[in-house]
């Protein structure tokens, strides 16, 4: 491996670590901070899933190569899951109004 590939792999490891740290901080803020009483569990799910999706998307499209295809697969699966969950939440909020 040349120096550039080693640096890219090291940066990828740091990116994954920072994504995990950001998600952990977001979960802590949602349970301790100002949003604790303001958001419902659906709202917390919405913010958390959107944040994870954006961070994973940045990771998936920043690194190119065969080694980093797993990030793109996770991003696509999470995007599909989020669209399905948001659709269910939207439909249920429309159908149960008095």
VOPAGU-2260 file (C-alpha; in pm, 1 decimal, decimal comma):
REM VOPAGU-2260
SITE   aa  ch    i         X         Y         Z
SITE  UNK   A    0       0,0       0,0       0,0
SITE  UNK   A    1     121,0     344,3     -70,5
SITE  UNK   A    2     109,5     636,5     170,7
SITE  UNK   A    3    -211,9     784,2      29,0
SITE  UNK   A    4    -409,3     460,6      74,2
SITE  UNK   A    5    -286,6     424,3     432,1
SITE  UNK   A    6    -389,2     781,3     508,4
SITE  UNK   A    7    -730,0     723,5     350,9
SITE  UNK   A    8    -784,6     410,5     560,9
SITE  UNK   A    9    -681,7     593,2     877,8
SITE  UNK   A   10    -916,2     880,6     797,2
SITE  UNK   A   11   -1196,3     632,6     736,6
SITE  UNK   A   12   -1144,8     485,1    1082,6
SITE  UNK   A   13   -1152,3     833,7    1235,8
SITE  UNK   A   14   -1470,3     915,5    1042,1
SITE  UNK   A   15   -1647,5     609,0    1179,1
SITE  UNK   A   16   -1535,9     696,8    1531,3
SITE  UNK   A   17   -1662,0    1054,5    1493,8
SITE  UNK   A   18   -1997,3     933,3    1358,1
SITE  UNK   A   19   -2039,7     709,7    1663,6
SITE  UNK   A   20   -1941,2     998,0    1893,9
SITE  UNK   A   21   -2192,5    1233,2    1726,4
SITE  UNK   A   22   -2473,7     980,1    1756,1
SITE  UNK   A   23   -2388,2     920,8    2123,6
SITE  UNK   A   24   -2389,5    1294,5    2194,6
SITE  UNK   A   25   -2722,6    1333,8    2015,4
SITE  UNK   A   26   -2879,7    1055,7    2223,4
SITE  UNK   A   27   -2746,4    1213,9    2543,1
SITE  UNK   A   28   -2875,4    1558,5    2443,6
SITE  UNK   A   29   -3219,9    1421,0    2361,8
SITE  UNK   A   30   -3249,3    1254,2    2700,8
SITE  UNK   A   31   -3089,3    1521,7    2918,5
SITE  UNK   A   32   -3104,4    1853,5    2734,7
SITE  UNK   A   33   -3384,2    2092,7    2646,7
SITE  UNK   A   34   -3544,0    1846,0    2406,6
SITE  UNK   A   35   -3616,4    1595,8    2685,9
SITE  UNK   A   36   -3967,8    1721,2    2755,4
SITE  UNK   A   37   -4043,8    1890,1    2424,2
SITE  UNK   A   38   -4015,8    1593,7    2188,6
SITE  UNK   A   39   -4222,7    1279,5    2180,3
SITE  UNK   A   40   -4060,6     944,2    2116,3
SITE  UNK   A   41   -4156,7     977,2    1748,4
SITE  UNK   A   42   -3985,8    1316,0    1730,4
SITE  UNK   A   43   -3672,5    1178,0    1891,0
SITE  UNK   A   44   -3674,1     888,7    1644,1
SITE  UNK   A   45   -3715,6    1132,5    1356,9
SITE  UNK   A   46   -3421,6    1351,4    1461,1
SITE  UNK   A   47   -3197,7    1056,9    1544,1
SITE  UNK   A   48   -3266,9     870,2    1220,2
SITE  UNK   A   49   -3222,6    1183,9    1007,8
SITE  UNK   A   50   -2892,0    1261,1    1179,6
SITE  UNK   A   51   -2760,0     908,0    1136,5
SITE  UNK   A   52   -2870,4     907,9     773,7
SITE  UNK   A   53   -2694,4    1237,5     697,4
SITE  UNK   A   54   -2372,4    1135,6     874,6
SITE  UNK   A   55   -2369,2     795,7     706,6
SITE  UNK   A   56   -2439,7     958,8     370,8
SITE  UNK   A   57   -2141,7    1190,2     410,3
SITE  UNK   A   58   -1925,7     890,8     495,3
SITE  UNK   A   59   -2059,3     674,6     212,5
SITE  UNK   A   60   -1999,0     932,0     -58,7
SITE  UNK   A   61   -1669,6    1069,7      74,6
SITE  UNK   A   62   -1475,1     746,2      41,8
SITE  UNK   A   63   -1452,7     566,1    -291,3
SITE  UNK   A   64   -1328,7     217,1    -356,4
SITE  UNK   A   65   -1420,2    -143,1    -304,6
SITE  UNK   A   66   -1344,0    -135,6      68,7
SITE  UNK   A   67   -1599,0     135,3     136,7
SITE  UNK   A   68   -1900,2     -14,2     -43,9
SITE  UNK   A   69   -2043,0    -139,7     285,3
SITE  UNK   A   70   -2101,9     221,2     391,0
SITE  UNK   A   71   -2304,9     283,2      74,8
SITE  UNK   A   72   -2508,0     -33,6     134,7
SITE  UNK   A   73   -2586,4      75,0     492,5
SITE  UNK   A   74   -2677,6     421,8     370,1
SITE  UNK   A   75   -2919,9     286,6     108,7
SITE  UNK   A   76   -3078,8      41,4     355,2
SITE  UNK   A   77   -3114,3     311,1     620,9
SITE  UNK   A   78   -3264,0     551,3     367,7
SITE  UNK   A   79   -3524,7     294,2     263,9
SITE  UNK   A   80   -3601,1     215,0     628,6
SITE  UNK   A   81   -3637,1     585,6     711,3
SITE  UNK   A   82   -3872,1     650,1     419,8
SITE  UNK   A   83   -4088,8     356,7     526,4
SITE  UNK   A   84   -4096,3     468,2     890,7
SITE  UNK   A   85   -4169,9     831,2     801,5
SITE  UNK   A   86   -4450,7     713,7     573,1
SITE  UNK   A   87   -4605,0     505,1     850,3
SITE  UNK   A   88   -4579,1     795,5    1096,0
SITE  UNK   A   89   -4733,1    1036,9     845,5
SITE  UNK   A   90   -5017,2     801,9     750,5
SITE  UNK   A   91   -5093,4     722,1    1114,5
SITE  UNK   A   92   -5100,7    1090,3    1206,7
SITE  UNK   A   93   -5346,5    1161,3     924,8
SITE  UNK   A   94   -5575,5     867,0     985,5
SITE  UNK   A   95   -5626,8     902,8    1362,7
SITE  UNK   A   96   -5731,3    1267,4    1374,8
SITE  UNK   A   97   -6073,1    1322,8    1534,5
